[in-house]
Amino acid sequence: MVRDFNWFGWYTPKVRVICHVMFWFFLTLLYYLNYVRLAGSHSWLYVFKDLFATSTLFYFTTSFVVNHWLLKRKYIPTLLWIIFTYLWWLTLTYVACWIDVNFLPEAPEYWQRYLALVLDGGLLSLLSPGSLPIFILDYIYVISFPLWPRLMKRMIEQSYLTTKLERDKLAMELNFLKTQISPHFLFNTLTNIYQMVRLGEPHAPTAIMQLADMMRYILYKSKQSTIPLNQETKFIQDYIQLVRIRYKTDFPLHCNIKEPDEPYQILPLLLIPYVENAFKHGPDRSLRNAWVSIALTIENDVLVFIVENGVNKLSPEPEKGGAGLENVRRRLELHYPETHKLNIQDNSDSFHVSLTLNLKSL
């Protein structure tokens, strides 16, 4: 379950008050530095005007408009609100200029031209199409500074929640995947081991231990966020060895897995779905044209994992699943976003999976 985002744990109520006080202080300073070079001693009036405009709009915009309209894609009420804020800012600008002309000493010459531009045609003239390019940039400048920090914060929160939801979903799918490591495979393997025990075959105890190790890995080791790569490769080798017991020598099975020289870490059950898929759509589907080749090598901290199998597409297709492969794809995108390459080729008589993975990126 996704917990409420707490702004990285440090954005407490006390810190929030301090941040807001500092925010409005620096915004006041920014407005003052902008106006003092233009309006001179009259700048305080326009600083107050812009602060009044932004403060009356800021909290409602960031707490309600952004959350309930903009992020929910209610664009019409959002647009109407933007128009209202523009009209509100224009009205305050007109009133401030009127006060400047009627109650304050004469403004600097440059600022007098601005006052004339605002006041000469009356308030309604500010709404004309010709006035829009003149005032819209001032409006965007005044409004954007107080809004962009809150919007950035909200975007980070949304990104965090989206990522957390994806992780939770993948975790649930991984738990489901544990139950999907071929129940029919385990059942058939148990049957084969039972026959081996009855016949007194010397490899029966080894097969029992391999199956026990696999179940222990699925039940306990796979709960960890990462596991040593050599544990994942051992799980694959145990799986393949039990497949050999099940099928004897009914089809070509080649396995070349290089043991890692360093203590690399990897996500649990990341590779086995491709191995299981090879047997599910290869010999489990039909022994005609059945073959499986599995190779795992490591060079310069890059894992190369290749799984290939023959396919007899004239035989009945196994029951559709694919949850395991889709889960792996999304886990790769989430945990190795720029450091993996997955290539899958579904040919007429074979299936090919190639995965390269930077083991140092986790």
N, C-alpha and C positions, 0 to 999 in steps of 0.2 A: 504494500500500500504506500502511496506517495505521501510523504509528510509535507506540511506547509513549508514553503521556502522561507528561511530566516535571514536572508541577505548575508550569507556566508557566516552566520553566527555572531557577528559583531554589531549588527544594526539594532541595538537595544533602544527602548523608548528614550532614555537619556541621550544617547548618541544621536538619535533622530532629531530631538529638539536642538541640540548643538549644531547639527548639519543644516537645519532649516534657518537658524539665526545667521550662521555664516553665509548661507546661500543668499539670503535677502540683503545682507551687508555688501557682499561682492556685486550683487546685481545693482544695488544703489550706486556703488562706486563706478560700475561700468556705464550706467546711464549718465552719471555726472560727467565723466570724462568725455563722453560723446557730445553732450550739450554745451559744456563750458567753452569749447573752442568755437561754437557757433552763436550761442545766445548770450555769452558773457555772464553778467550778474543776474540775468533772467533765467539762468539754467535751472535753478531750484524749482521753479514752477513746472517745468517740463519733466524734470525727474520725478516730482510728486505725481504729475499726471500719468506717466508711464507706470510708476509703481502702483498707483491706484487701479489702473486698467488691468495690469497683470495679476495683482493680488485678488481682485474681485472675480477673476476668471480662472486663476490657476488651480485652486483646489477642486472646484467643481469639474473642471475639464479633466484633470488627471485622475480623480477618483471615480467619476461617473461616466463622462463622455468616452474616455479611452477604454475603460473596462467594459461598459455596457453597450456602447454603440460601435466604436471603431474596431475593437478586437472581435466583436461578434458580427462584423461585416454589415452593420446597419448604416450604410453610407448616406442615405438621404437625411436622416436626422443629424448625422455628423456634419454633412455639408451645410445644413440649415444653421447649426450651431456655429460653424466657422463664419458664415455670413453675419450672424448676430454679433459675434465678437468683433468683426471688422467694423460694423456699424457703431458698436459701443466705443471702440477706440477712436473712430472718426469724430464722434460726438464730443468725447472728452478733449480731443485735439482742438476742435473748433472752440469749445468753451475756454480752454487754456489760452488760446491765441486772443480771444475776445477780452479776457481779463488782462492780458499783457498790454494790449493796445489802450484799454480804457482806464487802467488803474496803476500801471507801472511806468517808470521813467522810459524815455525813448530807448528802444533797443538798438543794438549795432546795425549798421547799414545792411549787411548781408542778411541778417535775421528779419529785417523789415520787409525784404522781398518775399521771404517765406510767409510772413504774416499776411501780406497782401494776397499771396496765392491762395491761402486758406480762407480768408474772410471776404474777399471782394465779391464773390458770386453767391454768398450765403451758404448755409449748411447743406441745402439740397444740391448745390453745384458740385459738392465733393463726391456725389454719387454718380456723376456723369461718366460715360465711358472714357472721355479724355483725361479725367482726373485719376482713373484707376492706376495707370502705370506710374504715376507720380507718388502716390501714397501707399501702394500695396507693398513696396519694398520696405518702407519704414515700418509698416504693420508687421511684416514677417520678421524683421530684425528685432522689434520690441517683444513679440510674443514667443519667438522660437527659443530665446535664451532660457527663460524659465521652464519651458516645456521639455526640451530635449533631455535633461538629466532624468526626469521622471519616465520619459518614454524609453530611454536606454535601460533603466532599471527594470521596467516592465518587460522589455524584450529579453533581458537576461533571465528573468524569472520564468518567462514562457519557455525559453530554450532549456532551462534546467528541468522544468516539469516534463517537457516533451521527452528529454533524454531519460529522466527517471522512469517515466511510464514505459518507455521502450525497454529499459533494463528489467523492469518488473515483469513485463510481458515475456521477454526472452527467458527470464528465470522460471516462469511458470511453464513455458514450452519445454525448457530443459528438463524440468521435473517430469513432464509428460514423456519426453524423449527417453528418459531412463526406463520407463515402463515399456518402451517400444523397441528396446534392443532385442528384437526378435524373440517374443515369447515362444513362437513356434520353433525357432532355432534352439532355444534352451530346452524345450520339451523334447525335441528330436535328439539333442545331445544327451540328455538324461537317459533316454531310451537306449541309445547306442552304448553309453557307459554301463548301463544295467546289463546289456548283452555281453559286454566285455568282462564284467565281473562274473557272470554266470559261466562264461567259457574259460575263466581263469587267465585271461590275457595279462601279461606282465605290465602293460602300459595303463591299465585301469586306474591304479592309485594316482598316477601322474595326471590323468585326465580329470579325475575328481578334484585334485588340488587346483588345476587350472580353472575349472569351472567355479570353484570356491573363491579363487582370487578375483575372477571377473565379477562375481556377485558382490564381493567386498568392495571392489572399486566403484561399482555402480551405486551402492547404497551409502558409502561413506566418503570416499575420496572425491567423488564428483560434486559434493556439496561445497567444496572449497572454490574460491574465486579463481585461483590458478593452481596448477599442480606441476611437479617436475615432468619434463618431457619424457624422460625414460620410463615413467609410470604409464604414460599414454601409449608409448610404443610397446611396452610389455603387454598392455591390455589388448592391443591389436594382434600381437604375436600369439597370445593365448587364444584369441578368437579364431585366428587362422588355423592354429593347431587343432582346435576342436572341429573346425570345418573339415580338416583332413581326416579326422576320425570318423566323421559322419559319412563322407563320400568315398572314403578309401582312396582309390586312384582312378576314379571315374572320369576325370577331366584334368587338363593341364593347369597347375596352380604354381605360379612363380612368385616368390616373396623375397625382396631384398631390402631389409630395413637396417640402416646404419645407426648404431647406438651413439647418442650424443656424447661428445668429449667434455662438454661444459654443463653446468647445472642450469640449463635453460628452463624457463617456465612457459606454460601454455595453458589455454583454457581447457577445462576438462571436457571430454567427449566431443572434441572439435573435429577429429579426423575419422572416428569410427563410422559415422553415418555414410561416408563415401565407400568404405570397405563393405559395410552391410548391403549398401545399394548394389554393389557389383555382384554379390552372390544372389541377391533377391531377383535381379533382372537377368542374371546369367544362368548358372546351374540350377537354381531353384525354379526358374521358369522352364528350362529345358536343357537336357544334357547334350543335345545336338548343337554343335558349334559352340559348346561351352568352354571357356577358358578365362582365367583371371590372372592379372599381373599387378603386383603392388610393389612400389619402390619408394623409399624414403631416404633422402640424403641431406646432409647439412654442409654448407660451404660458406665461409665468411659470414657466419651468423644468419644465413638465409636457409630456411627449410624448403626443400623441394619435395612435394608429395604427389605421386602420380599413381592413379588407379585406372586400370583398363579392364574391360571384360567383353567377351563375345556375347552376342544377342541373337536369338532365333525369333525373329518377329512374326514367324508363322504360327508359333505356339501361343496359347492363351496368355494375355497380359496379366501380370499379378495385380492384386488389388491396389488401387490408387492410394497413395499416402503422401509422401513428399514433405511431410511436416519437418522431418529431421534435416533434410537438405536445405529447406527454406530457413530453418532456425540457424543452421551453420552460416548461411549467406549473410543473414542479418547480424549475427554475432561478429562475423569478420568485419562488416561495415562499421559496427559500433566500436569494437576494440582495436581493430587494425585499419583505420579509415584510409590511410595513405600508404600503408606498408604491406599490402598483400595484393596478389593478382590471382584471380580464379578464372580458369578457362574450362568450359564444359562443351564437349562435342558429342552429339547424338547422331551417329552414323547409321547406315542401313543395317550393318551387321556387327556393330561394336559401339561401345560407350566409353568415352575418354574423359577423365577429370585430371586437371593439372592445377596444383595450388602451390604458390610460392609465398613465403611468409618471413618477414624480418623478425627474428626471435628476440632482438634487443629492443623492440618498440613497445613491448607490453609493460 
